[in-house]
Amino acid sequence: MPLWILVVLLTFSYSGAHKILVVFPLPEQSHGILGARFVRHLLNYGHEVTYITPFIEKYTHPNQQQVDVSRNLKLIPENPVNLSSLISKEVSAPGFTETMNFMNLVAVQTLENENVQKLLKNPNLEFDLVILEWNFSELLAGIAAVFDVPYIWVSNLEPHWLIARLAGESFNPIFNSNILSPYIPPLNLYQRVEELWTQITFHFHMYWYNDRIQRNDYERFFGDIIRMKGRESPLFEELKRNGSFVLGNSHLALGHEMRFPNNYKNVGGYHVDEEVKPLSPKLEKLMNNAADGVIYFSMGSKLKSEDLPVDIKKGLMKMFGELKQTVLWKLDDKSIDPPSNVHIFKRVPQQSLLAHSKCVLFITHGGILSTIEAVHYGVPIIGIPAYGDQFLNIERLVRKDQAKRVDLSHSLVADLKYAIDELLNTKRYNDTAKNNSFIFTHRTVNAGAEIVHWVEHVILTKGAKYLRTENLDLHWYQKLYLDLGLLLISAFLFLTYTCKLFLIFISKTRKVDVKKKKK
């Protein structure tokens, strides 16, 4: 046998020795896609993966075991965000408190699931590493404590201070907006005050309310199981800061430069297909025959274009019909007859379409997967953000000159027409998109290989503790110098009180002396 074949076989055999538990419990399709792709990278390198997910696949890899938490899907309403309601301001997007409460509910329901309970209580199960999707809750860190192994956080959002704190970094609100903010740096005075106030109030909310709930849930779900295995359960406060590594779903081509510690790495794009899948013959013919290019319009899987007000849908159809480009609209509504250049599809292979050379513009809601794919394939964007991180995703690309933002409003048709004309008739948007695509794809290794590298590295170094920053051992009030501030205030009050007593004593002494002299 040639030596190189032996080396390859030994390498594959060694890399396949690790047993990894991956937890992606959020019942949203985009997170299901990310979780499945993450697991696929690990499987491709020969690892054995146990995968906790609400999205059960019919075909499974021989090295993969799925743990069904599909009951989590019932937590999501059938039509949670209605575009008409957002336009008319009848509803508003959830804020931090609502988001955190929902994510805690997802974590609790995941741990209550009988399949997860069976896994946690199995005395014969062992893992080398636990990988946890972070979603505004650290409760699931208790899973790593049960199996007494290191764990890695995976954040599927743009970098922000909430996830950075788990790597020991404290982002200054002047340079980093919160993930639900519509602002990006540089911020004006009002925006800086708002961002600072958000961080302060959120820290207090976490400390006085959210952490207390999570501590109780941590003891409820994990305390007895850990003690049953002959160990004392670590304190929740220590455990949630004990993650070995953080993998973020971003890249410099998407956002802006930020300072990260050594235990945080961005691997944005790991869900993108390494090989572009061919389009169907019908779509391929449609794309190839589009002499002036194709505009692709999709509001994602959660937002539905059919929920737009009827007058806006009709207005969009009329406006699209006046364009010389071919328009592909992801729309499940046949009540309106489209013009000859507008084609309606219920489902579209988005990556394959964006990868086609005839795709000249992508109109999107600005979800993280869609923006990553547009940057990867070098397509200019018009963003129509509705909620969550979509505003921030679009604003960052607007700042880079790859996108224009159009707000959801009753003037959507006119605003969108203006944005389409500007992007298609201004060369710099296309040039920027191509340049960003080069920056995004020009890497030493692809995102999937980098994920596997750091996963294996954490296992082989037993937690990569040498990468851990000492900031993780500081409490939030220490990082904000609140303990020092309290000490200085106490010292000031003590000195003030002492001086006051001294002055009173001097005053009384003088009065006594005066009385003695009079006598």
C-alpha positions as CSV (number, residue, x, y, z in Angstrom):
1,M,0.0,0.0,0.0
2,P,1.4,3.4,-1.0
3,L,2.4,5.6,2.0
4,W,0.2,8.5,1.2
5,I,-2.9,6.2,1.2
6,L,-2.0,4.9,4.6
7,V,-1.6,8.5,5.9
8,V,-5.0,9.5,4.6
9,L,-6.7,6.4,6.1
10,L,-5.0,7.0,9.4
11,T,-6.0,10.7,9.4
12,F,-9.6,9.9,8.6
13,S,-9.7,7.1,11.2
14,Y,-8.3,9.5,13.9
15,S,-10.5,12.4,13.0
16,G,-13.6,10.1,13.2
17,A,-12.9,9.1,16.8
18,H,-14.7,12.1,18.4
19,K,-18.3,11.9,19.7
20,I,-20.0,15.2,19.6
21,L,-23.4,16.3,20.9
22,V,-24.9,19.2,18.8
23,V,-27.9,21.2,20.1
24,F,-29.9,23.5,17.7
25,P,-33.4,23.6,19.3
26,L,-34.9,26.8,17.9
27,P,-37.9,25.9,15.8
28,E,-37.3,28.3,12.9
29,Q,-36.4,27.0,9.4
30,S,-33.3,29.2,9.0
31,H,-31.9,27.9,12.2
32,G,-32.7,24.3,11.1
33,I,-30.8,24.9,7.9
34,L,-27.8,26.2,9.8
35,G,-27.9,23.3,12.3
36,A,-28.1,20.7,9.6
37,R,-25.2,22.2,7.7
38,F,-23.1,22.5,10.8
39,V,-23.7,18.8,11.5
40,R,-22.9,17.9,7.9
41,H,-19.4,19.4,8.2
42,L,-18.7,17.3,11.2
43,L,-20.0,14.2,9.6
44,N,-17.9,14.8,6.5
45,Y,-14.8,14.6,8.6
46,G,-15.8,11.3,10.1
47,H,-17.1,12.4,13.5
48,E,-20.0,10.7,15.3
49,V,-22.8,13.3,15.9
50,T,-25.8,13.2,18.2
51,Y,-28.1,16.0,17.0
52,I,-30.9,17.5,19.1
53,T,-33.2,19.3,16.6
54,P,-36.9,20.0,15.9
55,F,-36.3,19.3,12.2
56,I,-36.0,15.6,11.7
57,E,-34.5,14.4,8.4
58,K,-35.7,11.2,6.7
59,Y,-32.2,10.4,5.5
60,T,-29.6,10.2,8.2
61,H,-25.9,9.6,8.0
62,P,-24.7,6.3,9.6
63,N,-22.6,8.4,12.1
64,Q,-25.6,10.6,13.0
65,Q,-28.2,10.0,15.6
66,Q,-31.1,12.5,15.8
67,V,-32.9,13.4,19.0
68,D,-36.4,14.6,18.1
69,V,-37.7,17.8,19.7
70,S,-40.1,18.6,16.9
71,R,-42.7,19.5,19.6
72,N,-40.8,22.8,19.7
73,L,-42.4,23.7,16.4
74,K,-45.7,24.2,18.2
75,L,-44.2,27.2,19.9
76,I,-44.2,29.1,16.7
77,P,-47.6,30.4,15.5
78,E,-48.6,29.4,11.9
79,N,-48.2,33.0,10.7
80,P,-46.2,34.8,13.4
81,V,-45.4,38.0,11.5
82,N,-48.0,39.4,9.1
83,L,-46.6,42.0,6.6
84,S,-50.0,43.8,6.4
85,S,-50.1,44.2,10.2
86,L,-46.5,45.5,10.3
87,I,-47.3,48.1,7.5
88,S,-50.4,49.3,9.3
89,K,-48.6,49.4,12.7
90,E,-51.2,47.1,14.2
91,V,-48.4,45.0,15.7
92,S,-44.7,45.7,16.5
93,A,-41.7,43.4,16.4
94,P,-40.8,41.8,19.7
95,G,-38.2,43.6,21.8
96,F,-35.4,42.3,24.1
97,T,-37.6,41.1,26.9
98,E,-40.1,39.3,24.7
99,T,-37.3,37.7,22.8
100,M,-35.5,36.5,25.9
101,N,-38.7,35.1,27.4
102,F,-39.4,33.2,24.2
103,M,-35.9,31.8,24.0
104,N,-36.0,30.7,27.6
105,L,-39.3,28.9,26.8
106,V,-37.6,27.1,23.9
107,A,-34.8,26.0,26.2
108,V,-37.1,24.8,28.9
109,Q,-39.4,22.9,26.5
110,T,-36.3,21.3,24.9
111,L,-35.1,20.0,28.3
112,E,-38.6,18.8,29.3
113,N,-38.7,16.7,26.1
114,E,-38.7,13.0,27.0
115,N,-36.2,12.2,24.3
116,V,-33.7,14.8,25.8
117,Q,-34.4,13.5,29.3
118,K,-33.7,10.0,28.2
119,L,-30.4,11.1,26.6
120,L,-29.3,13.1,29.7
121,K,-30.1,10.3,32.1
122,N,-28.4,7.5,30.0
123,P,-25.4,6.4,32.2
124,N,-23.7,4.8,29.2
125,L,-23.5,7.8,27.0
126,E,-20.3,9.7,26.7
127,F,-19.3,12.6,24.5
128,D,-16.0,14.5,23.8
129,L,-17.7,17.8,23.2
130,V,-21.0,19.6,23.4
131,I,-21.9,22.3,20.8
132,L,-24.8,24.6,21.7
133,E,-26.6,27.2,19.6
134,W,-26.8,30.4,21.6
135,N,-30.2,32.1,21.5
136,F,-30.4,34.7,24.3
137,S,-30.2,32.0,26.9
138,E,-27.3,30.1,28.6
139,L,-29.5,27.5,30.3
140,L,-28.4,24.7,27.9
141,A,-24.8,25.0,29.1
142,G,-26.0,22.5,31.8
143,I,-25.9,19.8,29.2
144,A,-22.1,20.0,29.1
145,A,-22.0,19.8,32.9
146,V,-24.0,16.5,32.7
147,F,-21.5,14.9,30.5
148,D,-18.5,16.7,32.1
149,V,-17.0,17.9,28.8
150,P,-16.0,21.2,27.2
151,Y,-18.6,23.1,25.2
152,I,-18.7,25.5,22.3
153,W,-21.3,28.3,21.7
154,V,-22.5,28.9,18.2
155,S,-24.1,32.2,17.4
156,N,-26.0,32.5,14.2
157,L,-26.3,36.3,14.3
158,E,-23.9,39.1,13.5
159,P,-21.5,39.7,16.4
160,H,-22.9,41.7,19.2
161,W,-22.1,42.4,22.9
162,L,-24.5,39.8,24.2
163,I,-22.6,36.9,22.6
164,A,-19.2,38.6,22.9
165,R,-19.5,38.6,26.7
166,L,-19.5,34.8,26.6
167,A,-16.0,35.0,25.1
168,G,-14.9,37.6,27.7
169,E,-15.2,40.6,25.5
170,S,-17.1,43.8,26.4
171,F,-18.1,45.8,23.3
172,N,-18.3,49.5,23.8
173,P,-21.8,50.6,22.7
174,I,-20.2,53.5,20.8
175,F,-18.7,50.9,18.3
176,N,-21.2,48.1,18.5
177,S,-25.0,48.2,18.3
178,N,-27.3,45.7,20.0
179,I,-28.6,43.1,17.6
180,L,-32.2,44.4,17.5
181,S,-31.0,48.0,16.8
182,P,-31.6,49.8,13.5
183,Y,-28.4,51.8,14.0
184,I,-24.8,51.1,13.0
185,P,-21.7,53.0,14.0
186,P,-20.7,55.8,13.9
187,L,-23.6,56.8,16.2
188,N,-24.8,60.3,16.9
189,L,-25.3,61.5,20.5
190,Y,-28.9,60.3,20.7
191,Q,-28.1,56.9,19.4
192,R,-25.1,56.5,21.7
193,V,-27.3,57.4,24.7
194,E,-29.9,54.9,23.5
195,E,-27.4,52.1,23.0
196,L,-25.8,52.7,26.4
197,W,-29.2,52.8,28.1
198,T,-30.1,49.5,26.4
199,Q,-27.0,47.8,27.7
200,I,-27.4,49.1,31.2
201,T,-31.0,48.1,31.5
202,F,-30.4,44.8,29.9
203,H,-27.6,43.9,32.3
204,F,-29.9,44.7,35.2
205,H,-32.8,42.7,33.6
206,M,-30.5,39.7,33.2
207,Y,-29.0,39.9,36.7
208,W,-32.3,40.5,38.7
209,Y,-34.7,38.6,36.6
210,N,-33.5,36.4,33.7
211,D,-30.5,34.8,35.5
212,R,-32.6,34.0,38.6
213,I,-35.1,32.1,36.4
214,Q,-32.3,30.3,34.6
215,R,-30.5,29.4,37.9
216,N,-33.7,27.8,39.1
217,D,-34.3,25.9,35.8
218,Y,-30.6,24.8,35.8
219,E,-31.0,23.2,39.2
220,R,-34.4,21.7,38.3
221,F,-33.2,20.1,35.1
222,F,-29.5,19.2,35.8
223,G,-28.8,19.2,39.6
224,D,-30.1,15.7,40.4
225,I,-28.7,14.2,37.1
226,I,-25.2,15.5,37.8
227,R,-25.3,14.4,41.5
228,M,-26.6,11.0,40.3
229,K,-23.3,10.7,38.4
230,G,-21.3,11.3,41.5
231,R,-20.4,14.9,40.9
232,E,-21.4,18.2,42.4
233,S,-23.1,20.5,39.9
234,P,-21.1,23.6,39.2
235,L,-22.6,27.0,39.9
236,F,-24.6,28.3,37.0
237,E,-22.8,31.6,37.0
238,E,-19.5,29.9,36.6
239,L,-20.7,27.3,34.1
240,K,-22.2,29.8,31.6
241,R,-18.9,31.7,31.5
242,N,-17.0,28.4,31.0
243,G,-17.5,27.9,27.3
244,S,-14.3,27.0,25.6
245,F,-15.0,28.7,22.3
246,V,-17.5,30.8,20.3
247,L,-18.2,30.4,16.6
248,G,-20.0,33.3,15.0
249,N,-21.9,33.3,11.7
250,S,-20.4,36.4,10.2
251,H,-17.5,37.8,8.2
252,L,-15.8,41.2,7.6
253,A,-17.5,41.4,4.2
254,L,-20.8,41.5,6.0
255,G,-20.2,43.8,8.9
256,H,-17.4,46.0,10.2
257,E,-14.1,45.3,12.0
258,M,-14.5,44.5,15.7
259,R,-12.1,43.3,18.3
260,F,-12.5,39.7,19.3
261,P,-10.6,37.6,21.8
262,N,-8.7,34.5,20.6
263,N,-11.6,32.2,21.6
264,Y,-14.0,33.8,19.2
265,K,-13.9,33.0,15.4
266,N,-16.3,34.0,12.7
267,V,-17.2,31.2,10.3
268,G,-19.9,33.0,8.3
269,G,-21.0,31.2,5.1
270,Y,-20.8,27.6,6.5
271,H,-24.3,26.9,5.2
272,V,-23.5,27.9,1.6
273,D,-23.3,25.0,-0.8
274,E,-19.8,24.1,-1.8
275,E,-21.0,23.1,-5.2
276,V,-23.9,25.0,-6.8
277,K,-26.8,22.8,-7.5
278,P,-28.2,23.0,-11.1
279,L,-31.5,24.8,-11.7
280,S,-34.5,23.0,-13.1
281,P,-34.7,23.1,-16.9
282,K,-37.6,25.5,-16.7
283,L,-35.7,28.0,-14.4
284,E,-32.5,27.6,-16.4
285,K,-34.2,28.5,-19.6
286,L,-35.9,31.4,-18.0
287,M,-32.6,32.8,-16.6
288,N,-30.7,32.2,-19.8
289,N,-33.4,34.0,-21.9
290,A,-33.4,37.1,-19.7
291,A,-31.6,39.5,-21.9
292,D,-31.5,42.3,-19.3
293,G,-31.0,40.1,-16.3
294,V,-33.2,38.7,-13.5
295,I,-34.5,40.4,-10.4
296,Y,-35.2,37.9,-7.6
297,F,-37.8,39.0,-4.9
298,S,-38.2,36.9,-1.8
299,M,-39.2,37.8,1.8
300,G,-37.8,34.5,3.2
301,S,-39.6,31.5,4.7
302,K,-41.2,33.3,7.7
303,L,-42.5,36.4,6.1
304,K,-45.0,35.8,3.3
305,S,-45.4,38.2,0.3
306,E,-49.0,37.0,-0.1
307,D,-49.7,38.7,3.3
308,L,-49.1,42.1,1.7
309,P,-52.1,44.3,1.3
310,V,-53.9,43.7,-2.0
311,D,-53.3,47.2,-3.3
312,I,-49.6,46.9,-2.7
313,K,-49.4,43.5,-4.4
314,K,-51.2,44.9,-7.4
315,G,-49.0,47.9,-7.4
316,L,-45.8,45.8,-7.3
317,M,-47.1,43.6,-10.1
318,K,-47.7,46.7,-12.3
319,M,-44.4,48.3,-11.3
320,F,-42.5,45.0,-12.0
321,G,-44.3,44.8,-15.4
322,E,-42.8,48.1,-16.4
323,L,-39.2,46.9,-15.9
324,K,-37.2,45.5,-18.8
325,Q,-35.7,42.9,-16.5
326,T,-37.3,39.5,-15.8
327,V,-38.7,39.3,-12.3
328,L,-38.9,36.1,-10.2
329,W,-41.2,36.5,-7.2
330,K,-41.4,33.9,-4.4
331,L,-45.2,34.3,-3.9
332,D,-47.9,31.8,-3.1
333,D,-50.8,33.8,-4.6
334,K,-52.5,33.2,-7.9
335,S,-55.3,35.7,-7.5
336,I,-53.4,38.4,-9.4
337,D,-52.3,37.8,-13.1
338,P,-48.6,38.6,-13.4
339,P,-47.3,40.6,-16.4
340,S,-45.3,38.7,-19.1
341,N,-41.9,39.4,-17.5
342,V,-43.0,38.5,-13.9
343,H,-42.9,34.8,-12.9
344,I,-44.3,33.5,-9.6
345,F,-42.9,30.6,-7.8
346,K,-43.9,29.0,-4.5
347,R,-40.4,27.6,-3.9
348,V,-37.1,28.7,-5.5
349,P,-33.6,27.2,-5.1
350,Q,-32.3,30.5,-3.8
351,Q,-28.5,29.7,-3.8
352,S,-28.6,28.3,-7.3
353,L,-30.5,31.4,-8.6
354,L,-28.2,33.9,-6.9
355,A,-25.2,32.0,-8.3
356,H,-26.5,32.5,-11.9
357,S,-24.7,35.1,-13.9
358,K,-28.0,36.6,-15.0
359,C,-29.2,37.5,-11.5
360,V,-28.6,41.2,-11.2
361,L,-30.6,42.2,-8.1
362,F,-31.9,40.5,-5.0
363,I,-34.9,42.0,-3.1
364,T,-34.9,40.5,0.4
365,H,-36.1,40.9,3.9
366,G,-32.5,40.9,5.1
367,G,-32.3,37.6,7.0
368,I,-28.8,36.5,7.9
369,L,-28.8,33.5,5.5
370,S,-30.1,35.6,2.6
371,T,-27.6,38.4,3.1
372,I,-24.7,35.9,3.4
373,E,-25.7,34.2,0.2
374,A,-26.0,37.5,-1.6
375,V,-22.6,38.6,-0.5
376,H,-21.1,35.2,-1.3
377,Y,-22.4,35.3,-4.9
378,G,-21.8,39.0,-5.4
379,V,-25.4,40.2,-5.9
380,P,-26.6,43.8,-5.0
381,I,-29.4,43.9,-2.5
382,I,-32.6,45.9,-1.8
383,G,-33.5,45.2,1.8
384,I,-37.0,45.4,3.2
385,P,-36.4,44.6,6.9
386,A,-39.3,43.7,9.1
387,Y,-38.0,42.7,12.6
388,G,-35.1,41.4,14.6
389,D,-31.6,41.5,13.2
390,Q,-32.8,42.3,9.6
391,F,-32.4,46.0,10.1
392,L,-28.8,45.7,11.2
393,N,-27.9,43.2,8.5
394,I,-29.2,45.5,5.8
395,E,-27.8,48.7,7.3
396,R,-24.3,47.2,7.4
397,L,-24.5,46.4,3.6
398,V,-26.0,49.9,2.9
399,R,-22.9,51.4,4.6
400,K,-20.7,49.2,2.3
401,D,-22.6,50.3,-0.9
402,Q,-23.9,46.9,-1.7
403,A,-27.5,47.6,-0.7
404,K,-30.3,50.0,-0.4
405,R,-32.9,49.9,2.3
406,V,-36.7,50.3,1.7
407,D,-39.0,50.4,4.7
408,L,-42.3,48.5,4.9
409,S,-44.9,51.2,4.4
410,H,-47.9,52.2,2.3
411,S,-45.4,53.8,-0.1
412,L,-43.5,50.6,-0.7
413,V,-44.2,50.4,-4.4
414,A,-42.8,53.9,-5.2
415,D,-39.9,53.5,-2.8
416,L,-39.0,50.2,-4.2
417,K,-39.1,51.5,-7.8
418,Y,-36.8,54.3,-6.9
419,A,-34.3,51.9,-5.2
420,I,-34.4,49.5,-8.2
421,D,-33.6,52.3,-10.7
422,E,-30.7,53.5,-8.5
423,L,-29.1,50.1,-8.0
424,L,-29.4,49.0,-11.6
425,N,-28.2,52.3,-13.0
426,T,-25.4,53.0,-10.6
427,K,-22.3,50.9,-11.3
428,R,-20.7,51.1,-7.9
429,Y,-23.3,48.8,-6.3
430,N,-22.5,46.0,-8.6
431,D,-18.7,46.6,-8.3
432,T,-19.0,46.6,-4.5
433,A,-21.0,43.4,-4.5
434,K,-18.3,41.7,-6.7
435,N,-15.5,43.0,-4.4
436,N,-17.3,41.9,-1.3
437,S,-17.8,38.5,-2.8
438,F,-14.1,38.2,-3.4
439,I,-13.3,39.3,0.2
440,F,-15.9,36.8,1.5
441,T,-14.7,33.8,-0.5
442,H,-10.9,34.5,-0.5
443,R,-10.0,32.4,2.6
444,T,-7.2,30.1,3.5
445,V,-9.8,27.4,4.2
446,N,-13.6,27.4,3.7
447,A,-15.9,28.0,6.7
448,G,-16.8,24.3,7.1
449,A,-13.2,23.2,7.4
450,E,-12.5,26.0,9.9
451,I,-15.4,24.8,12.0
452,V,-14.1,21.3,12.1
453,H,-10.6,22.6,12.9
454,W,-11.7,24.5,16.0
455,V,-14.0,21.7,17.1
456,E,-11.2,19.2,16.9
457,H,-8.8,21.7,18.5
458,V,-11.0,22.2,21.5
459,I,-11.4,18.5,22.0
460,L,-7.6,17.7,21.6
461,T,-6.6,20.5,24.0
462,K,-9.3,19.5,26.5
463,G,-11.1,22.8,26.3
464,A,-8.5,25.1,24.8
465,K,-8.2,26.8,28.2
466,Y,-5.1,28.7,27.0
467,L,-7.3,30.8,24.7
468,R,-9.6,31.8,27.6
469,T,-9.4,35.4,28.6
470,E,-9.3,36.4,32.2
471,N,-12.2,38.8,31.6
472,L,-14.5,35.7,31.9
473,D,-13.6,35.5,35.6
474,L,-14.9,39.1,36.2
475,H,-18.4,39.8,37.2
476,W,-20.4,42.3,35.1
477,Y,-20.3,44.9,37.9
478,Q,-16.5,44.6,38.0
479,K,-16.3,45.2,34.3
480,L,-18.4,48.3,34.7
481,Y,-16.3,49.4,37.8
482,L,-19.5,49.6,39.8
483,D,-17.7,48.0,42.8
484,L,-15.0,50.7,42.6
485,G,-17.7,53.4,42.2
486,L,-19.5,52.1,45.2
487,L,-16.2,52.1,47.2
488,L,-15.4,55.7,46.1
489,I,-19.0,56.9,47.0
490,S,-18.8,55.1,50.3
491,A,-15.4,56.7,51.0
492,F,-16.7,60.1,50.0
493,L,-19.8,59.7,52.3
494,F,-17.7,58.5,55.1
495,L,-15.2,61.4,54.8
496,T,-18.1,63.9,54.5
497,Y,-19.8,62.5,57.6
498,T,-16.5,62.4,59.5
499,C,-15.8,66.0,58.6
500,K,-19.3,67.0,59.6
501,L,-18.8,65.4,63.0
502,F,-15.5,67.0,63.4
503,L,-16.9,70.5,62.5
504,I,-19.8,69.9,65.0
505,F,-17.2,68.9,67.6
506,I,-15.1,72.0,67.0
507,S,-18.2,74.2,67.0
508,K,-19.3,72.9,70.4
509,T,-15.8,73.1,71.8
510,R,-15.6,76.8,70.8
511,K,-19.0,77.5,72.4
512,V,-17.8,75.9,75.7
513,D,-14.6,78.0,75.6
514,V,-16.6,81.2,75.0
515,K,-18.9,80.4,77.9
516,K,-15.9,79.8,80.2
517,K,-14.4,83.1,79.2
518,K,-17.6,85.0,80.0
519,K,-17.7,83.4,83.5
